[in-house]
Amino acid sequence: MSTWGLFFYAVFLFGFIQTHAYASPNSEIVNLQKVDSNTRLSVVFASQNNHQPESAFGHVFLLFHDYERPEPDAVVVEFVGHVASFIDMVRSVGSAVDGRYKLVNFSQKKMEYDLEDRDLFFFELNVSAEDVIALKKDVTDELTKNHPYSFAKKNCGFYLNKLLMKRGLSTKDLSSEFVVKPIQVLHALPTHRIKHVKFVPSSYRTASLYSSKLTAEDAIFFKRFLMGHDLPASSQSEQLRDAISSQIRYQLPREDRLWMRQHMAQQQKSVWHHEAKDFENKYDDESKGHYIFAIQGDGAASLKYQKELRSFPTQHEKDSTSSYLDVFSTELTLKDHRVNLSEFSVIKSEAMQPSFMKARLLELSYRNWDKKTDAGEKEVYASLGLGTSYEISKLRFGFIPNLTLAYTNSDVNGANARVGYRAISELRSESYAVRYSIDQWQNTPFSFSREMNFQFRVHLNSRMNLGFELNRIPEIDKKSQRLFLTYSL
C-alpha cells in the first residue's frame, strides 16, 4: 500500500469511524417507575473484556430487581463515557470526555456481556426500603447531568462508588486514588451489607467446563453432535447432556449456518438447561502483575514488570484471545554495565477479533531502540490504528494500518507523523503459541523503516512461561534474539 493510500485510510479511520460507548437508543424507554420499597439492590461486576481497552478492567453497575434471580426488565444503572469516535477513546485515556449515568434493561446487558464471553458476579446488598427509595431519587437527579469521564480514574467504578458513598453503602472514598478499577467498588462494600454473592458464568465458560469433563467415549459422541448428527436422549449420559446443553446455549446465538441452527434447535428438545454449577466463585480480574526476565544474545539482560492483564509472552495457556493490554509497564535493560530504561508504556493495547473481522491498536509509550540497533535511537510516541482480522483453524491473521505521532532524539525530523501498518499472524494451542509480526512505517526519522519480530512461548505451569524472541531490522542488517522466562503473581 502506498504512503498516500495509508494516509487517506488513516484519515478515514480516525475521522469517520464511530465506536459509540453510549448505547444506541432503546426501542423501549427504561425508567425507574417499577422501583419501590420492595425492590432488591445488587452491585454487579462484569469481568474484563480485553477486546475493548475501555473495558479491560471489567465493568460495574447497580441493579434494581424484584427477585433473587433478576427478571429481564430489572433496571441497570451504569456510568458510561461519551466515546463517539476513536479519537474520543484516545482522549479518554489521557484526559476526559463527557460521561453520564444511563438506564438499561438487564436482559440487554446480560446478552451483551454473554456475547463478549464475560462472567457476572452479583453482590446483593442488605438495604432498607428507605435506602432503595433514597438511591432511586439520587439516580433520578443524576440522569440529567453530565460529568467528566476518563479511562483511568473517573470511570464507571468512580461514579458508582459516589452513589453508594452518599447512602452509606460504601466504606471508601475513591477520589484520592490515582487509578480507579471497577473491582475496587466491591472491595469498598461493608461486609455487613453483603447479603450474598452469586456467580453467573458466561455461556462460553460453561461450555468449556462441561466439554472438558467428558469421558473419551462421550467426547466422540460430542464431536458427532458438533458435526451435525442428532443424538437420541437414550444415548446421552448426564455429563454429555450437560456438554450439549451448554454448547447449544453458547453457539446458537452466534451460529450463522441455517442447517446448524436447525440441528441445534432440534437437539435442544432432548436436553435440559439447568443452572451451571461446579464453578470457582472468583470475581477478581487476575491482574496481579507479571515479570519478564530475559537474556539477549549479546549478553544484555532485561527485566520488565507489567501490572495489568497480559501480553503475548505472559498470556496464560487457557487464554484464547489475541488481545493484550499493558498499562504502566516498565522494562529495564542491563547492557555494557549500564542500566537503561528501554521501555515505559502508559498504555499498549492490541486486539484481534476474528469473529467480527476487526483489529485495533492503541499505544502511548517511550522506547529505546538501542537494545535492537546499538545506535541509541529513542522516542516518545502515540500510535492509533484500526484494521481487520480473520481466523483459519488455530491460525489468526491481522492487518492494522496506523498513524504514529512521535518525538525522537533524531537531529532531523525529530517531531514527526508517520503512517504505516502492523501485520500479525498467530498460532496457538493450550501448551504453546507462536507469533510473527511486521511493523512498517513511512516518513521515519531513523535509518530504518521496518521491524520484524518472531516470538515463541511454551507453558510451564499456571504462573510461568518460557519463550524465545527473534527481532530483525533488515535495512541496517541488525538481528537480536533473547530467551525469556515469565512469572505471574
Buried (B, 14 or more C-beta within 10 A) or exposed (E): BEEEEBBEBBEEBBEEEEBEBBEEEEEEEBEBEBBEEEBBBBBBBBBBBBBBBBBBBBBBBBBBBBEEEBEEBBBBBBBBBBBBBBBBBBBBBEEBBBBBBBBBBBBBBBEEBBBBBBBBBBBBBEBEEEBBBBBBEBBBEBBEEEBBBBBBBBBBBBBBBBBBBEBEBBEBEBEEBEBBBBBBBBEBBBEEBBBEBBBBBBBBBBBBBBBEEBEEEBBEBBEEBBEEEEBEEEEBEEBBBBBBBBBBBBBBEEBEEEEBBEBBEEBBEBBEEEEBEEEEEEBEBBBEEBBBEBBBEEEBBBBBBBBBBBBBBBBBBEBEBBBBBBBBBBBBBBBEEEEBEBBBBBBBBBBBBBEEEBBBBBBBBBBBBBBBBBEEBBBBBBBBBBBBBBBEEEEBBBBBBBBBEBBBBBEEBEEBEBBBBBBBEBBBEEEBBBBBBBBBBBBBBBEBBBBBBBBBBEBBEEEBBBBBBBBBBEEEEBEBBBEBBBBBE
